[in-house]
């Protein structure tokens, strides 16, 4: 099963990026094998719609759950429509977040955690 964590860098020791749509990287982790892929966010500098585009990008990777700091309403709705659970309030390293997820310590949200355009530069 694959999960996706928003990241400020590459690899499992990178820190979580608190933004979803404008995060620097997406780290896709297979929680059984701990194999992972780094994906630079192609929508980080979009003039608009980065949340929706990032959510579509993640959904295409067949992700079950996204771990991030915050998620806005458009991204949340897109992820929810694709059947992707969203867990917010994350901070620290990617490895720590995966460990908490595997231990069942994290719960998905049922609404966005921030308003539209959160995290714009």
N, C-alpha and C positions, 0 to 999 in steps of 0.2 A: 504494500500500500504506500502511495506517495503523498507527501505533504509538501507544502511550499512555505518558505519563511522569507520575509522581506529582509534584505541585508544591506549593510553599508560597505561590504567588501566581498571577498571570495573565500570559500572554504568554511568548514564547520567552526573555526575559531573566530570568524568575523562577528561583528556586533549587529544586532537587529536594527533595521531602519524603522523608525516609528511611522513612516508614511507608507501607504500601500501604492497608490497610483504613481507616485513620483519617487519611489525607492530607487536606490542605485542598482541593486541586483535582486534577483529571485534565486534562492537556493532550493532546489527540488531534491528531497531526501526520500529514499526508500527506507521506511522505518524498520523493516525486517533485516535487510542486508547492510544498512547504513551507507550504501553507495549514494553518491550525490552528484548533481550537475549544477554548475554555475551558469546563470543566464543574466547578461546585462539587460537592464530594463530599456527597451527601445523607445519607450514613451516618456522618459524622465523629463524631457524638455518640450513636450507637446504644448501647444498654445491653449489647448482645451481638450477635454475628453480623455485625459490620461487615465482616470480611474476605470472607465468603461473599457478602454483599449487594453489596459494592464490586466483587468479581470478576464477579458476574452483570451488574452495570451496565456494566462494561467490555466484557464478551463481547458484549453486545447492540449495541455500537458497531462490531462487525465488525473488531476489532483483531487484528493478527497477533502483536504482541509488546508486552509491558509492560516498561518500564524503571523501577526503583525502588531504594530503599536496601535494604529488607528485605521479605520476604513470609513469612507464617505458613503452617502446614500446611493449614488449611481453605481459605484463599484460593488457595494453590498448587494444591490438588487441584481446586478449582472451575475455575480458569483452564486447567489441564491438560486437564480433561474437555471444555472448550470449544475445545480446539485452540490455545490462546494460549500462546506461548513467554514465559518470564519471565527477565529479566536483573536481577540484584541487584548491590549494591555501588556503586550510582550515587551521585554527589554532584556539586556544582557547578551550572551553569546548564542549563536545558532545551536551549538552542541547542548547547552543547558536547556534551551527551549525544546529541542527534540527529546531530551531525557524527561522533562516534565510531561510532555505529550505522551510518551510511551508509558509513563507511570499512571496516566489517567488523571493528572492533577489539573487539567485545563478543560474549560467548558465553552462550547460555541455560544455566540451571541445571537439574538433574534432581531436586532435592529442596528443601524449604523452607529458608530461611536463618535463621529464628528459630522459637522455640516459640510455642504459642498465647498470645494476649493480650499480645504484644509491643506496645509503643507506647500502652498504655492510659494515660489521664490520671491 
